[in-house]
Amino acid sequence: MPALALAIARAGAIAYSPGAMPTLLVPDRLTSHVAAGHPWLYADGVPAIPGARTGDLVTLLGQGRKPIGQALFDAESPIALRVLSTRRGEQAGPELWRRRVAEAWALRHATLDLEHTDAFRVLHGEGDRLPGVVVDHYAGFLVLKLDTPAWLPHLPDLLAALTETCDPRGIYFKGMSGSQRASDDPATAPRTLLGDEPPEHILVREHGMRLLVDVRRGQKTGLFLDQRENRALVRQVSRGRRVLNLFSYTGGFSLAAALGGASRVTSVDIAKGAIEGARANFGASGLDPASHEFVAADAFEHLSACAAAREQFELVVVDPPSFAPRKQALRAAEAAYTRLNAAAIRQVTPGGLVACASCSSHVTMDMFLKILRESARVARRALRVLEVRQEPADHPTPLHFPEGRYLKFVLAVAE
Ligand code: SAH
């Protein structure tokens, strides 16, 4: 397969050669945590592994030095080990990657409406038991993102598994998540690894809604796929409403609202490119952008301007970026979420709808509902909750991995 060989060479990755597997004696207090399915072991909680290098597959040993699993080692990350398998006799390596990819692909086919949707997550890292690997599918193109360089030596085998199961038109590598990794490192720089270069804009379908995706310049892998079902919900409740979509990105919620019959949709995002993308998305669906409003501005300032102009909406969508990327930022984040949601709730007409989201994993659902209670109190409005949602089926999370549950979405009537 010459294309694959070329991709491997261009990936700059040295193929993994299994030697004697390093071992780690897992402290007793952590063995049940591994057995239950938690996918991480922190560097400060486990002994050092002499001689181990990033990318090594490590055998985890429990009491009596009995093997309890296998994990991928990262020498630099606070997450030293990502657990790959806890099943007896299961061997981490190309065959396991192949099985995991095939299982994930089958799960998407079993749970998603792929007749009308061709933009979805194929691999959601920990939730698909390939921790640290994210792969999204956009109309036949795969976009890969890694949380750890520990996967680089295994990349050729992972690409082979993806090619075999998904038969993609091309595989684009979006690089490493997190800013601490140098993006100018040729091994981790974004590029096409296999097959065709993705076009500048890939036209995808989401429950039949057409969206343009720029996988190179877009945020995440191009789209916020985790909001797909929530966009469908917004489409369902938008008929005849004036809609304000704050933090619109390329207008996913806006387009859903417009196609659902909203009378006028205002999209607000601080990024000019995102607003241009939103306008283009309206055009691609045959909607006249001139009938709607596109504003490149700060959402907080825009809400203040709406308040000053006494402008209200029958539906306000609030989907900000994470205000708490680190646990230490939680206090400040709670205050910011409250300020934002209170200001948004004030701009909802009496009896209108508000849809509030948070994508910070440090903010639990309970915390978010508390934030919304406080926001409603500050805005002097009563909220009646219609829907409370978390990640969709293509973003699975192990039950014993609450850290993986990051998305909260609440639709409510503001009295
Ligand atoms: N709702 C979107 C995703 C939103 S992502 C969807 O379904 O596709 C968060 C967006 O908030 C990003 O596009 C980012 O550019 C924007 N953003 C960040 N800070 C902002 C601010 N202060 N005001 C307005 N937009 C902001």
Residues whose N, C-alpha, C, O or C-beta is under 5 A from the ligand:
A	BS01	SAH	F224 Q227 F247 S248 Y249 T250 G252 F253 V268 D269 I270 A271 A274 A297 D298 A299 F300 D319 P320 P321
